[in-house]
Amino acid sequence: MTGQPIQPLSPVEQHVLDQLRERLAFHGVLPVEYGILEPKPDALVLERVPGGWHIQFWDANRGPSGHPTVFPRVLDAAQILLAMLLWGTDMDDARARHRAGRDNPA
């Protein structure tokens, strides 16, 4: 890290993050699976860092892991996070149960 201060979000960056949240919700990705702008235990997290944005898994016991790629644009990082969350099948059953409960309240 270069020690550069991180600037406030621009309107374009905020729009991209809002659109990412909408797409994640549309596809049934559960909020426990990801974090945006803040760490979340046992989740993929999109964070702003000096020089851009990165996606990193935050282990509940060990914190961030790996050496994430820094993307200069939030759009690139958001698209990668969306793809990563949708590609895996490990949460499909939990997402289906969540949708069924949301669509058919008791």
LUMNU-283488 format. One record per residue (C-alpha): chain; y, z, x; residue number from 1. Coordinates in steps of 0.5 Angstrom, whole numbers. Last residue first. Example, Ala and Ser with C-alpha at 12.3 -4.5 7.8 and 13.67 -1.06 7.14 Angstrom:
<tidren chaine="A" north="-2" up="14" east="27" num="2"/>
<tidren chaine="A" north="-9" up="16" east="25" num="1"/>
% end
This chain:
<tidren chaine="A" north="-38" up="13" east="-92" num="106"/>
<tidren chaine="A" north="-33" up="7" east="-89" num="105"/>
<tidren chaine="A" north="-37" up="1" east="-88" num="104"/>
<tidren chaine="A" north="-32" up="-4" east="-84" num="103"/>
<tidren chaine="A" north="-30" up="2" east="-79" num="102"/>
<tidren chaine="A" north="-37" up="5" east="-79" num="101"/>
<tidren chaine="A" north="-40" up="-2" east="-78" num="100"/>
<tidren chaine="A" north="-35" up="-4" east="-73" num="99"/>
<tidren chaine="A" north="-37" up="2" east="-69" num="98"/>
<tidren chaine="A" north="-44" up="1" east="-69" num="97"/>
<tidren chaine="A" north="-43" up="-6" east="-67" num="96"/>
<tidren chaine="A" north="-39" up="-4" east="-61" num="95"/>
<tidren chaine="A" north="-44" up="2" east="-59" num="94"/>
<tidren chaine="A" north="-50" up="-4" east="-59" num="93"/>
<tidren chaine="A" north="-46" up="-9" east="-55" num="92"/>
<tidren chaine="A" north="-44" up="-4" east="-50" num="91"/>
<tidren chaine="A" north="-49" up="-6" east="-44" num="90"/>
<tidren chaine="A" north="-48" up="-13" east="-46" num="89"/>
<tidren chaine="A" north="-43" up="-15" east="-40" num="88"/>
<tidren chaine="A" north="-38" up="-21" east="-40" num="87"/>
<tidren chaine="A" north="-33" up="-18" east="-46" num="86"/>
<tidren chaine="A" north="-31" up="-13" east="-41" num="85"/>
<tidren chaine="A" north="-30" up="-17" east="-35" num="84"/>
<tidren chaine="A" north="-27" up="-23" east="-39" num="83"/>
<tidren chaine="A" north="-22" up="-18" east="-42" num="82"/>
<tidren chaine="A" north="-20" up="-15" east="-35" num="81"/>
<tidren chaine="A" north="-20" up="-22" east="-31" num="80"/>
<tidren chaine="A" north="-15" up="-24" east="-37" num="79"/>
<tidren chaine="A" north="-11" up="-18" east="-36" num="78"/>
<tidren chaine="A" north="-11" up="-19" east="-28" num="77"/>
<tidren chaine="A" north="-8" up="-26" east="-29" num="76"/>
<tidren chaine="A" north="-3" up="-24" east="-34" num="75"/>
<tidren chaine="A" north="0" up="-19" east="-30" num="74"/>
<tidren chaine="A" north="1" up="-23" east="-24" num="73"/>
<tidren chaine="A" north="1" up="-22" east="-17" num="72"/>
<tidren chaine="A" north="-7" up="-20" east="-17" num="71"/>
<tidren chaine="A" north="-9" up="-15" east="-12" num="70"/>
<tidren chaine="A" north="-16" up="-15" east="-11" num="69"/>
<tidren chaine="A" north="-20" up="-8" east="-12" num="68"/>
<tidren chaine="A" north="-23" up="-5" east="-6" num="67"/>
<tidren chaine="A" north="-28" up="0" east="-9" num="66"/>
<tidren chaine="A" north="-28" up="6" east="-13" num="65"/>
<tidren chaine="A" north="-23" up="10" east="-16" num="64"/>
<tidren chaine="A" north="-24" up="17" east="-18" num="63"/>
<tidren chaine="A" north="-30" up="21" east="-16" num="62"/>
<tidren chaine="A" north="-33" up="25" east="-21" num="61"/>
<tidren chaine="A" north="-31" up="21" east="-27" num="60"/>
<tidren chaine="A" north="-31" up="15" east="-24" num="59"/>
<tidren chaine="A" north="-25" up="10" east="-25" num="58"/>
<tidren chaine="A" north="-27" up="3" east="-24" num="57"/>
<tidren chaine="A" north="-21" up="-1" east="-21" num="56"/>
<tidren chaine="A" north="-17" up="-7" east="-24" num="55"/>
<tidren chaine="A" north="-11" up="-9" east="-20" num="54"/>
<tidren chaine="A" north="-4" up="-11" east="-21" num="53"/>
<tidren chaine="A" north="2" up="-13" east="-17" num="52"/>
<tidren chaine="A" north="5" up="-12" east="-10" num="51"/>
<tidren chaine="A" north="6" up="-5" east="-11" num="50"/>
<tidren chaine="A" north="1" up="-3" east="-16" num="49"/>
<tidren chaine="A" north="0" up="-3" east="-23" num="48"/>
<tidren chaine="A" north="-6" up="-1" east="-26" num="47"/>
<tidren chaine="A" north="-12" up="-4" east="-30" num="46"/>
<tidren chaine="A" north="-17" up="1" east="-31" num="45"/>
<tidren chaine="A" north="-25" up="0" east="-32" num="44"/>
<tidren chaine="A" north="-28" up="6" east="-35" num="43"/>
<tidren chaine="A" north="-32" up="12" east="-33" num="42"/>
<tidren chaine="A" north="-26" up="17" east="-33" num="41"/>
<tidren chaine="A" north="-19" up="14" east="-35" num="40"/>
<tidren chaine="A" north="-13" up="12" east="-30" num="39"/>
<tidren chaine="A" north="-7" up="10" east="-33" num="38"/>
<tidren chaine="A" north="-3" up="3" east="-34" num="37"/>
<tidren chaine="A" north="-8" up="0" east="-38" num="36"/>
<tidren chaine="A" north="-15" up="4" east="-39" num="35"/>
<tidren chaine="A" north="-22" up="1" east="-41" num="34"/>
<tidren chaine="A" north="-29" up="3" east="-44" num="33"/>
<tidren chaine="A" north="-27" up="9" east="-48" num="32"/>
<tidren chaine="A" north="-22" up="4" east="-52" num="31"/>
<tidren chaine="A" north="-28" up="1" east="-55" num="30"/>
<tidren chaine="A" north="-28" up="-7" east="-54" num="29"/>
<tidren chaine="A" north="-29" up="-10" east="-61" num="28"/>
<tidren chaine="A" north="-27" up="-17" east="-60" num="27"/>
<tidren chaine="A" north="-20" up="-16" east="-64" num="26"/>
<tidren chaine="A" north="-19" up="-9" east="-61" num="25"/>
<tidren chaine="A" north="-19" up="-12" east="-54" num="24"/>
<tidren chaine="A" north="-15" up="-18" east="-56" num="23"/>
<tidren chaine="A" north="-10" up="-14" east="-59" num="22"/>
<tidren chaine="A" north="-10" up="-9" east="-53" num="21"/>
<tidren chaine="A" north="-9" up="-15" east="-48" num="20"/>
<tidren chaine="A" north="-3" up="-18" east="-53" num="19"/>
<tidren chaine="A" north="0" up="-12" east="-52" num="18"/>
<tidren chaine="A" north="-1" up="-12" east="-44" num="17"/>
<tidren chaine="A" north="2" up="-19" east="-44" num="16"/>
<tidren chaine="A" north="8" up="-17" east="-48" num="15"/>
<tidren chaine="A" north="10" up="-11" east="-44" num="14"/>
<tidren chaine="A" north="9" up="-16" east="-38" num="13"/>
<tidren chaine="A" north="14" up="-21" east="-41" num="12"/>
<tidren chaine="A" north="19" up="-16" east="-43" num="11"/>
<tidren chaine="A" north="19" up="-13" east="-36" num="10"/>
<tidren chaine="A" north="15" up="-7" east="-34" num="9"/>
<tidren chaine="A" north="19" up="-2" east="-30" num="8"/>
<tidren chaine="A" north="19" up="-3" east="-22" num="7"/>
<tidren chaine="A" north="14" up="0" east="-18" num="6"/>
<tidren chaine="A" north="17" up="3" east="-11" num="5"/>
<tidren chaine="A" north="15" up="0" east="-5" num="4"/>
<tidren chaine="A" north="11" up="4" east="-1" num="3"/>
<tidren chaine="A" north="7" up="-2" east="2" num="2"/>
<tidren chaine="A" north="0" up="0" east="0" num="1"/>
% end
